[in-house]
Amino acid sequence: MVSGENKRVENMNYFELLAWLGIGSSHPGGFPATKQNLDSVEIKPEEYVLDAGCGSGLSACYLAKTTGCRIIGIDINPLMIEKASQRAENEGISQLVEFRVADITHLPFAENSFDWVLAESITVFLDKVKVYQEFYRVLKPEGRVADLEMALLRELPSSLKHQLAECFGLSTDPLPFEEWCQAITQAGFQDVEIKNPQPLKNNGNLIMNDLMKDWLLVKDLADKVSKQPGLIPRLQKNASFIRKTQGYFGFGLIYGRKPTPPPLPILPKLGFKRWVLKLLRSKRSD
Ligand SMILES: C[S@@+](CC[C@H](N)C(=O)[O-])C[C@H]1O[C@@H](n2cnc3c(N)ncnc32)[C@H](O)[C@@H]1O
C-alpha cells in the first residue's frame, strides 16, 4: 500500500514515515524557511498556485490564509492528502485550498493553468529536468516556479552517501546549486536564480519547536510513540545524520520564470475590398 499507514515504523520508507506522522514541514529549514521564501516571492491574491508534493498541506494552508490566493496541493500519498484536506477544513479555508492525489511527473492539469508552482523537498528525490518540464507545461507564460531544495556544498564521502540513502531513500540526490540552475534552465525557464541560499544548520531544536506548534502532527504523537517504540530511534538516526554532515549540505529556493511566447508575425493590414481583390487575383492565377 502506498500510504504505509499500517506498517511497522522500521519497514516504512521515508515518505511513508512522514505521512504516518503527518509532519507539515519536512524540508530543509522547516517552516521558518517556508515563511522566508514566501516573503521573498510575494504571491498576489488573484494568482493561482500549485503546491507540488504538498505533504500534509501546512505551507499551502498558510499561503492561502496569508494572501487569500487560490491553491491546489497535490501529493502521491493518499494519507498525506487526507491529512491536508482535514487541515484545510479545520482551519476554515477549504474555499481557497483543494488537495488531490496526483503524481508530480504526470500532472493532471492542462497547459498554462497556474501562475506559480511551489515545491518543497520533492524534486531532490526525482528526475529534476523531467519535473521542471512538467512545471513548465502547466505554468502560464510568465508563470514562476519556486522550489525549496537541499543542495550539496561539497563532495560527500561514499560512507555518507550510503547513510543519506538509508535515511531519506535511495533516490535522494542533492545537486550543487549550479547544477540545480542548469536543470531548471534545461527545462526552458529564464531569470533563473537561487533565492535565500544558506547552509543546512544543526538547528533541530528550533525546527522541532516550530513543528510542535502543528496540531496535526502533535494530535496523536504520544499514542504513536507508545504503539511503535521504533519511532524514536528512527527519528534520532536522521537527526544524527544531519548533525554529522554539517558543512556538506545547504538549501535554497530554486527560482525560474516561464518566458513570454514570441509575438505572432504581424500581417500587413489590408482593407476588406483590397483583401477580396487580392484573393480573387490569386484564385485566377491558380
Ligand atoms: C519530503 S516530503 C515534503 C512534503 C512537503 N512539501 C513539505 O515540505 O512538508 C516529500 C513529499 O513528496 C511526496 N511525493 C513523493 N513522490 C511524489 C510524486 N512522484 N508525486 C507527488 N508527490 C510525491 C511524498 O509523498 C511526500 O509527501
Ligand as a Chemical Component Dictionary entry (heavy atoms), coordinates in Angstrom:
data_LIG
# 
_chem_comp.id                   LIG 
_chem_comp.type                 NON-POLYMER 
_chem_comp.pdbx_formal_charge   0 
_chem_comp.three_letter_code    LIG 
# 
loop_
_chem_comp_atom.comp_id 
_chem_comp_atom.atom_id 
_chem_comp_atom.alt_atom_id 
_chem_comp_atom.type_symbol 
_chem_comp_atom.charge 
_chem_comp_atom.model_Cartn_x 
_chem_comp_atom.model_Cartn_y 
_chem_comp_atom.model_Cartn_z 
_chem_comp_atom.pdbx_ordinal 
LIG C1  C1  C 0  9.915 15.354 1.953  1  
LIG S1  S1  S 1  8.227 15.381 1.716  2  
LIG C2  C2  C 0  7.881 17.119 1.585  3  
LIG C3  C3  C 0  6.412 17.429 1.777  4  
LIG C4  C4  C 0  6.070 18.911 1.807  5  
LIG N1  N1  N 0  6.395 19.577 0.553  6  
LIG C5  C5  C 0  6.786 19.564 2.959  7  
LIG O1  O1  O 0  7.700 20.336 2.727  8  
LIG O2  O2  O -1 6.422 19.279 4.093  9  
LIG C6  C6  C 0  8.038 14.843 0.045  10 
LIG C7  C7  C 0  6.586 14.642 -0.373 11 
LIG O3  O3  O 0  6.543 14.319 -1.746 12 
LIG C8  C8  C 0  5.573 13.301 -1.961 13 
LIG N2  N2  N 0  5.924 12.620 -3.221 14 
LIG C9  C9  C 0  6.941 11.764 -3.469 15 
LIG N3  N3  N 0  6.959 11.401 -4.762 16 
LIG C10 C10 C 0  5.934 12.057 -5.359 17 
LIG C11 C11 C 0  5.439 12.116 -6.698 18 
LIG N4  N4  N 0  6.001 11.419 -7.689 19 
LIG N5  N5  N 0  4.357 12.895 -6.951 20 
LIG C12 C12 C 0  3.768 13.611 -5.961 21 
LIG N6  N6  N 0  4.198 13.587 -4.675 22 
LIG C13 C13 C 0  5.272 12.831 -4.377 23 
LIG C14 C14 C 0  5.667 12.428 -0.737 24 
LIG O4  O4  O 0  4.503 11.662 -0.553 25 
LIG C15 C15 C 0  5.892 13.495 0.353  26 
LIG O5  O5  O 0  4.684 13.941 0.884  27 
# 
loop_
_chem_comp_bond.comp_id 
_chem_comp_bond.atom_id_1 
_chem_comp_bond.atom_id_2 
_chem_comp_bond.value_order 
_chem_comp_bond.pdbx_ordinal 
LIG C1  S1  SING 1  
LIG S1  C2  SING 2  
LIG S1  C6  SING 3  
LIG C2  C3  SING 4  
LIG C3  C4  SING 5  
LIG C4  N1  SING 6  
LIG C4  C5  SING 7  
LIG C5  O1  DOUB 8  
LIG C5  O2  SING 9  
LIG C6  C7  SING 10 
LIG C7  O3  SING 11 
LIG C7  C15 SING 12 
LIG O3  C8  SING 13 
LIG C8  N2  SING 14 
LIG C8  C14 SING 15 
LIG N2  C9  SING 16 
LIG N2  C13 SING 17 
LIG C9  N3  DOUB 18 
LIG N3  C10 SING 19 
LIG C10 C11 SING 20 
LIG C10 C13 DOUB 21 
LIG C11 N4  SING 22 
LIG C11 N5  DOUB 23 
LIG N5  C12 SING 24 
LIG C12 N6  DOUB 25 
LIG N6  C13 SING 26 
LIG C14 O4  SING 27 
LIG C14 C15 SING 28 
LIG C15 O5  SING 29 
# 
